[in-house]
């Protein structure tokens, strides 16, 4: 009996020492060779049946012509899982990818105009054909299976807007890079009241403007965290969220986070939906992890 207890203690201690060794004490980031295993254990993909779920998903991705490689990567890794995806870009040709030409120059000053252009185009052409409408960037990674499962719990004919909630100057808004989702009911309400209430907006912060407009229209974002308070929509990369020590991520995210910012294994829901700032190599690695172990059900310890 004493031997069994001693052996159990030794195994636990050895495991702890391995974890400590993997941590670089001179840095705020875990050893990258260790990160893949943690990432594999953290993320699960919810099983779903699209035919039973029934709802149809539309995604538009903001990009520009020099980022064609990123756009191809998006389409190959997750974009083609949507019922329809379009890339909004200022060009007359975008290779084999489905695109809509944005008529203004690709500058930060025009990001808001690009967003309005995209949603107006969708509203006028696709509102009755699809049920959920998502905006993403060309460096966003979306776990579409988890998105479908999450949305299946909501009625798309009612008004819902989902995303990562930030607050700045009293305005709650969805993080643009994390991606955000309008139900058909929400997009209809948003666009019907847009010209009268938000048509004169300017500025480069498209996601902040979305939040201001939602407020003027009496619309709110719905909390998308899981039952443990972990986030499904994430504004940084998977590595930044999962392997950066507490307090070492960029200060801006702590300044505008609506809820308490969390790092490491406490950061993200096991049925995570998005990460941002995902380069091509990291996106491919992440997609491979999900493909190899799509039913992993690891649930991180509840945040203390």
ABEGO torsion letter per residue (X at the ends): XAAAAAAAAAAAAAAAAAAAAABBAABABBBAAAAAAAAAAABBBBBBBAAAAGBBBBBBBBBBAAAAAAAAAAAAAAAAABABBBBBBBBABBEABBBBBBABBBBAAAAAAAAAAAAAAAAAAAAAABABBBBBBAABBBBAAAAAAAAAABBAABBBBBEBBBBBGGBBBBBAAAEBBBBAAAAAAAAAAAAAAAAABBEABAAAAAAAAAAAAGBBBBBABBAAGBBABBABBAAAAAABBBGABBAAAAAABABBBBBEAAABBAABABBBGBBAAAAAAAAAAAAABAABABBBBBBX
